[in-house]
Amino acid sequence: MQKSTFLISVGHRIAKARAEKGYSQAMLAEKANISVSHLSNIERGRKSLSAEVLLKISEALQVSADGILFTDIPQVHKEVESQINGNLNNCTVREKEFILKLIKDIGAFITEIKTEI
C-alpha cells in the first residue's frame, strides 16, 4: 500500500471513530492533547502521526491502535480468510452448514449491538 493511501485510510478510520463517539475535532484534539489543525491534517491523510500521537488518539477514542492502523489492509483480510478456510478443510458438510448458521447469527447480533451504541 502506498504511504499516501495508507495515511488517508488511517485518517478516515480516526475520523469515523471520532464521529461514532460524537466528538468534534476540537474535542478529540483536546482529549489527545494535540492541536486541531494537526488532527485535521491527520484525518485528511496530509500528515503522518507518531506512535505517541497514535496512542493519544486511540486512548481518547477508546479504540485499539491496531484497529486504526490495520483494518483495511488486504494482507490482513487474506490471512484471516486463510485461517478460516484452513479450519474448515477438516469439517464435514453438515459441520460447515452449522458454522455458517453461527456466523450469520453472530453477524446479526453484532449489527444489532452497533445500532444500539
C-alpha positions in Angstrom: 0.0 0.0 0.0 1.4 3.4 -0.9 2.1 5.8 2.0 -0.4 8.4 1.0 -3.2 5.8 0.6 -2.2 4.3 4.0 -2.3 7.7 5.6 -5.6 8.5 4.1 -7.1 5.2 5.3 -5.8 5.8 8.8 -7.2 9.3 8.8 -10.6 8.1 7.6 -10.7 5.5 10.4 -9.8 8.1 13.0 -12.5 10.4 11.7 -15.0 7.6 11.6 -14.2 6.6 15.2 -14.4 10.2 16.3 -17.8 10.7 14.6 -19.1 7.5 16.2 -18.2 8.9 19.6 -19.9 12.1 18.8 -16.7 14.1 19.2 -15.9 17.2 17.2 -12.3 17.6 16.0 -11.8 20.2 18.8 -13.0 17.8 21.4 -10.8 14.9 20.3 -7.8 17.2 19.8 -8.2 18.4 23.4 -8.6 14.9 24.8 -5.5 13.7 22.9 -3.6 16.9 23.7 -2.8 17.8 20.1 -3.8 20.8 18.0 -7.0 20.8 16.0 -5.0 21.6 12.8 -2.7 18.6 13.4 -5.7 16.3 13.9 -7.4 17.8 10.8 -4.3 17.1 8.7 -4.1 13.5 10.1 -7.7 12.8 9.3 -7.2 14.1 5.8 -4.1 12.0 5.3 -1.9 15.0 4.9 0.3 14.4 7.9 1.7 11.2 9.3 1.4 10.6 13.0 4.0 9.5 15.5 3.4 6.4 17.7 2.9 8.8 20.6 0.1 10.7 18.8 -1.5 7.4 17.6 -1.6 6.2 21.2 -3.0 9.5 22.5 -5.8 9.4 19.8 -6.6 5.7 20.4 -6.8 6.3 24.1 -9.0 9.4 23.7 -11.3 7.4 21.3 -11.1 4.2 23.4 -10.2 2.2 20.4 -7.2 0.0 19.8 -4.3 1.4 17.8 -4.0 -1.7 15.7 -7.7 -1.2 14.7 -6.8 2.3 13.5 -3.8 1.1 11.6 -4.7 -2.3 10.1 -8.4 -2.7 9.5 -8.3 -2.3 5.7 -5.0 -3.9 4.7 -5.7 -6.7 2.2 -3.0 -8.9 3.6 -4.8 -9.0 7.0 -8.0 -10.0 5.3 -6.3 -12.7 3.3 -4.6 -14.1 6.4 -7.9 -14.3 8.3 -9.6 -15.9 5.4 -6.8 -18.4 5.0 -7.1 -19.3 8.7 -10.8 -19.7 8.4 -10.5 -21.9 5.3 -7.8 -24.0 6.9 -10.0 -24.7 9.8 -13.0 -25.6 7.6 -11.0 -28.1 5.5 -11.4 -30.8 8.1 -15.2 -30.2 8.6 -18.0 -32.2 7.2 -20.6 -30.5 5.1 -23.0 -30.7 8.0 -20.5 -29.0 10.3 -19.8 -26.3 7.7 -23.6 -25.6 7.5 -23.7 -25.4 11.3 -20.7 -23.0 11.3 -22.4 -20.9 8.6 -25.5 -20.5 10.7 -23.4 -19.5 13.7 -21.6 -16.9 11.6 -24.9 -15.5 10.4 -26.3 -15.4 13.9 -23.2 -13.7 15.3 -23.2 -11.2 12.4 -26.9 -10.3 13.1 -26.1 -9.9 16.8 -23.1 -7.6 16.1 -25.3 -5.5 13.7 -27.9 -5.2 16.5 -25.4 -4.1 19.0 -23.9 -1.5 16.7 -27.3 0.1 16.2 -27.8 0.3 20.0 -24.5 2.0 20.7 
